[in-house]
Amino acid sequence: MYRTVSRSVLQVALAVATTILAVPAALGIIGLHPHAAPIPVNAPIPVSPSPAPLSPTPTLPSEPSAEVRRAVAYVSAREGIPPTNLAIVNEFEHQSAPLGRSFQAVTLLDQQQGGRFFEVLVDLATGQVEDRAAVEAAEQQVLRARYGKLQPPLYQRLQAIQDEDRITVTIWVAAEPGKDLSKAQATAFAALAARYPQAAAAMERGGKPMDVADRKLAGQIYREYVEILDAEVTRRIQPLVQTLESQGFAVRTAPGLPAVTVSLPKRAILDMAPREDIGVIHLAEGEVHLLLDSAVPTNRAPAVWSRGIEGTGVDIAILEPDNVDFTGDCGGGGTNCFRHPGPTRAGVMGEYYHATLVTSAAAGDHTAYRGMAYDAAVMSAGMQGTERQDGIDALVWALDNGAEVINASIGWCPASSQMDIIDRAFDHYARARFRMVVAAAGNNDFGCPYDYVDSPAKGWNVLAVGAYDDRGDSGWSNDLMAEWSC
């Protein structure tokens, strides 16, 4: 007997998906990145009857805005690219407070020449088209002329205190000419390529030194890469650290970060600002804020709740190698509190933070920071190993236990745009069981240093979800795709 998916289930599924978008710290994380090769397929595998093309070609809207037409004409003339080869990736309004100008930001993709992106800004008053980098440079010039090396909030704060009043700041140490991060990375890559033939081969393939098949070696190369960069940063900040410590100030630093945090009197800040090795001085005071109260309004959840749709009667499975903590204290800002905890399948990692954070954002019932579908029942579908089959087994267990929505904030990294066996398996179960399967698109990090969507998110009937930066507010006009999201 077939069971249809109700409208409320679909709405909860979308709520789970948009939660992943809005809370990257909790949900965009890929909990598993085995570098195993795709499993060979010896038996026929069911596929969607009408599969989507693997490389869909974006096209311009039928009636692009005047600003988009200007952007296309500008890039086409400058780069010698036929307008039909330029696809609109994104456009939004950008207000430049330092320049007192309003722009339409347009991102274009060259579909024919290696997937190059072009970012331009179109002045809404004059129609003039400018490169985004040039506008940002102009903004920085205005800010530097107005505030010097002080961050504007710090500048404003200093106006209200006395010379001997102390304030905590973080000082960003400027790079020497020709020694910025890209140069430091190039130097590190060259050193690693000379040290490891496998790293050199990876770079010849267009990758990074740590993009090697041997996971242990990849980890070793990555650690050495970090050590090289950290050593360069230590050298870079050392003169400033020594100066501050010689004056009796206690400094705090972080490995690999070219910055120094210190509590200084106003007079010392102003005296130190002209140093050539100082790039910018930031105000470093203020308490951290939990952000789910921003993410939920961003995703319009209250509008759904107001219609009585809170996830009631829907079963969500969180598929992870770790398990949800269903017993933790919900008070004092805790996030692991749930109205309807369901069954648990033991995971290879035991109870761990990742699955709990994912579940909290999906269905947590904290009084101040509710999850998207806070009245849904949640089960913990733990993977009992790290192989693809372990993921499939956990999915089947969740389905057999009544899960209507399955969220997998995990991924395998086959380093290809082609569907993997885990993609096909998840696609098959989504179609065969009439269930919503949601999977993280992946993070472009050391675990998976490619721009390809991870698996199982490539399944045709799997809802793949990336991550965006909501800028801490519920408006959409300033949202951007997170730079680390696949």
N, C-alpha and C positions, 0 to 999 in steps of 0.2 A: 504494500500500500504506500503510495507516494504522499508526502506531507508537504504542503505548500509553505512558503516563508511569508509570514504576516508582515504587514506594513511596519508594525512596531519593531519587529526584529531588524528590518532593514535600517530603520532610523537609528536603532541602538548601534548597529554595525558601523554606520557612518559616524556616530558619536565616538565610538572607539577609535576609528580611523583618524578623525580630526584631533583627538586627544594626542595621538602619536605625533601629529604635526606640531602641536603647540607646546609640547613639553619635551624638547629634545634631550634635556639632561636625564629624563627618566625613561624615555621611550625610543628615542632615535638611536640609542646605543645598540650596537650589534653584539650580542652576547657570545657569539660563536663564529669563528672564522677559520675553520680548518682549510689548509691549503692542499687538500687532496684533489687528485684529478677526477673528472666526471666518471661516474660508474658506467662501464660499457653496457649497452642495451642489447640483450640477446633475444628478447621476446617482444612481440608487438605491444605497443603502449597506446591506449586510447587517446586520441587528441580531439580538440574542439572541432566540430564539423565545419566551422567557418573561421579558421584561425586568423587573427590579426597579423598584418605583415610585421616581420621582425624589425624593419627599419622604416617606419612610417615617415612620409615626406610632408613636413609642415608646409602650409600654403598661406599666402596673405589673405586677410579677410576680404570679402567682396567689396566692402566700402571702408577702407582704412581712413583714419582721421587725417586732417590736413597736416598735422605734425608728423605722423608716421610717413606720409608721402614725402615730406621734406627730408626726413631722416633717410629714407630709402634712396632718394635722389642724390643726397650728399655722399653717402657711403658708396653708392654705385659709381659716381663720377670720380671720387678720390681713389678708389681701389680698382676701378676698371671691372667691376662685377656686374653682370646683367641684373637688372632689378628683379627678374623672375627667380633668380637664385637666392634672393634674400628673404628669409622667413622672419616674421615677428615673433620674438621669444617673450617679450614682456614690455609693458609700457605703464607708467604711472606718473602722477604729478609730483614734482619735487620743488619745495620751497627753499630758496637759498637766503636765509636771514642775513648772513654777512654781506651779500651782494645786493640784497633787496630786489631780487628777481625771482620770477616763477618760470619753471621749465616743465616740459613733458619729457620724462626720461624714456628713451626707447632703446631696447636691446635687439639687435638683429643677428641672425645666424646665416653664414655663408654655407649653403648646403652642398656645394660642389668642391670647395677647396679646403679639405681637411677640417671642416667644422669650426671655422674661425668665428669668434663673436666680436661684435662691434657695439660699443656703448656710446650713445650720443645724447645730448640734451638740446631740446628745441625751445627757444625762448618764446613763451606764450604771448608776449606783447609785440615782439618784432618779427618772429618767425626765423630768427637767426639760429643756425645749427652749429653746435660746438661739441668737441670731444668732452666726455665726462671728466677725464683726467685733467684737462686744461681748466675746466670750471672749478674743480676741487682745488687745484693749485692756486687759482685766483682767490678762492675763499680763504685758504691758509695765509696768503699774503695780507689780506685784510685783517684777519684775526691777529697775526703777528704784529702788524702796525698798531693795532688797538690795545693788545694785551701783552705784547712781548712774548716771553716764553711761558707765561702763566696761563693755565687753563682758565677760561672765562669764569667758572664758578669759584675757582681759587682767587682770582683777581677781585671778584665781588666780596668774597669773605675777608680778604685782607684790608679792604677799605673800612671795615667795621671793628678792627682790633688794633691794639697798641703795639709798639715796636717789640716789647718783651713778651707779648702773649704768644704762647706756643700753639702750633697747629700741625697735624700729621699730614705729610705730603708724600707722594711717590715721584721720584725724579727719574725720568727716562733718559738714559745715557745715549747720546747721538753716536752713530757709527762714523768711523773715519772715512774719508773719501775712498771709494772703491772697495769698501769692506762691509757692505750691507749684508743682510741675511742671504740674499741670492748668491752673492759672491762667496760667503762662508759655506753655503751648501755646496757650491761647485767645488770648492777646495776640499771639503770633506769627501765628496763623491770621488774626486780624483785620487785621494789618498786610499780610499777603500778599494777602488778598482785596481790600484797598483798592488794592494795587499792580497786581494782575493780574486782569482781568475773567474769564479762564478759571478762575482759582482760586476766585473768588467763585461761578461757575457750578457748579464741582465741589462746593463746600460746600452749595449749594442742593439738590444731588442727594443730600445725605447723606454725602458723602465728605470727604476732606481736601484742602487746597489743591493738593497735588501730584498729585491724581488727575485729571490731564488727559490728553487723547489724544496730544498732541505729546510724544514721549519726551524730546526735547531740552529743551523748556520744563519738563517735569516734573522733570528733573534740576536745572535752574536753580532752580526754586521750592524743591525739597528742600534744595539747598545753602544758599539764603538762610534757610530755616527753621532749619537747623542753626546757621548763623551767629548768628541772633537768640538761640537758646537758649544757645549758647556764651558770647555776650556777657553774658547775664544771670548765668550761672554764674560767669564771671570777676569780675563786680561783687560777687557774693555772697561769694566766698571771699577777695577781696582784703584785707580788714582782718586776717584771720587770717594770711595769707601775709606781710603786712608786719610783723606782730608777731613771727612766728617768725624771719624773716630779719633783723630788727633785733637779735635776740638771738644771731645768729651761727649759726642752724640752717639747713641746706640742705634745701629742700623740693622735693617732686616732685608735679606735678599732671597731670591728663589733660583734654584739651579736653572741655567739656560735663559733667564729673563734679564735683559739689559736694563735693569731698573733697581732703584734703592728706595726703600720706605723708611722714613725717619720723622721724628717729631722735632720741629725747629721753631724758634721764635721768628716773628715777622721780619725782623731786621736781617737775620741770617738768610732767609729765603731771598730777599731782595738783593743782598750782597752776592749771593751765589749764582743768581740767574744769568749774569753775563758770561759765565764760563763757557768756553767753546765746546766742551765735551757734554754740555747739557742740552738736550733737545727740547723737552717740555716738562713743566712741573705740574702735577695733577693734585687736586684735593683728594685726600685719601680717607676722609672721615665719613661716617654714616653707617647705619646698621643694614645688614642683609635682609631682604624681604622674600617671603615665599611667593611664587609666581603663578600658582594654579588659579588664583583669583583673577589673574589677567587672562590666562589661557582659556578658561571656560567662557567668559564673555566674548572673547575674540571669536570663538567658534559658535556663537549664537545659541549656546546651550540653554540659557534661561528662557528664551522664546519657545523652545521645545518643551521644557519643563512646565511652562505656564499652560500648555495644552494637555497636561496630565500624562505626558510621556516621560517616564523616569527610568525606564528599563525594567519595570515590574513584569515578572513572569518570564524573563529572558535569561538564558544560561550562557555565560561567557566563559570560555576556556583560555587560560594564559599558558601558552606553550613555550617553555623555557627549559634550559638544562638545570635550573635551580627552582626552588619551590617558594610559594607565597607564605609569608608569616601571618597566619590567621589569628595569632594569639597575642600579638604585641599591644602595648598600651596605646589607646586612641587619644588620650588627653595630652595636654601640653604641646600641641602642634604636631602630634604624631600623624602619620599618613596611612598606617596599616590597620584601618578599621573598616569593617565591611558588614552590611546588614545580613547578607545571606551567603556565608561561606559554604562552599560545596566540597566535593571529594577531592582528595589529593593522590596523585601518582608520584611516588618518590623519584626525585631527580638526582642525577649524578653529583650535583654540587650541594645538595641539601638546601635548607632554608638560606636565602641570600637576598641581598638588597634589590637586585635588578628586577626579579619577578614581582617583588612587593611594590616597588615603585610603579611598574607598569600597571599592576592591578589597581593601585590606589588612584592613578589618573583615570583609569577606565571606570571604576565602580566604588571608589572610596567614599565613605559617608562622614568625613570630618565636618564638623559644624561650620567651619569657616572656609575650608578648601575642598569642596565636594568634587568627586569625579564626574565624568560626563554622564554616566548611566548609573547613578548611585543606588538605585533600588534593584539592580540586576543581581542575580546569583552568579558567583564566580567560583570556578574550579581551577586547581593547579595541575596542569598536565605536564609533569616533569619528564624530561628525556632521560633515559637510563644509560645513555652513552652519548658519544659525539659524532657518530656516523650518520649518514643520511637515513639509513633504515631506522635508526633510533628516533629520528624526527617523524618519520612516517608512522611508527608504532605509537608514538605519543598522540599524533593526530587521530588515529583510529580509536584509541582509548577515549579521547575527548568526545568524539562523535558518538561512540557507543554509550557514553554516559550522558548523552542528551545535550551536548553543547550546540547552540544555534549560531554562535559567533565564536570564531577561533582567532585569537591574536598571537602572531609569532613575531616578536621583536628579536629575532635571531636571523642568521643568514650564513649560507655557504658562499664561497668566493671562487667560482670556476674561472674567473678572468675572461669572460666571453659574453657576448650579447646573445648567444644561443641558449635555448632552454636546456636545463639540466634535468636529470632524472627526478630530483626532488621537486622541481617546478612542475613537471608532468604529473607526478603523484598528487601533489596538492591541488592541481587543476582538476584532475580526475575526481577526487573526493568532493571538491566544491560543486561540481556538476552532478555527480551521481547521488550525493546526499542532500542536495538543495540547501547548502549551508553557506554562510558568508565567511570567507577566510581572508584575514588581513595580515599582511607581512610588511616588515620594514624594508624600505628600498635599500638601506645600507648607509654606512658612513665611509667616506673616502679617507681612510686612515691607514695606519700601519697594518692593521689586521687585514685590510682589503684595499690596497693602494691602487684602485682602478675606478674609473667613472661608471662602469657598468652597474646596472641594478643587480643586487645580490639575488641569490636563490633561497627560498622559493617564491620570491616576489615577482619573478618573471612569468609565472603561470598566467594563462590567458584569463582565467576566472578568479584569480587572486587579486585582491585590492592592494596594490603596492602604494606605500605611503612614505614620502620623504619628510623633510623637516624645514620649517621656516622660522625666521626670527620675527616675532610679533612686536618687537621694540617696547615691550612692557605696557602696551595699551591695547584697547579693543578695536581700534580703527584698522582698516585694511589698506589704506592708501600708501602707508609707509612700510608694509611688510616686504621682506625679501627672503628668497631662498637661502637657507643656511649654507655657508661656504663649504662645510664639510659633508653636506648631504649628497648622496649619489643622485 
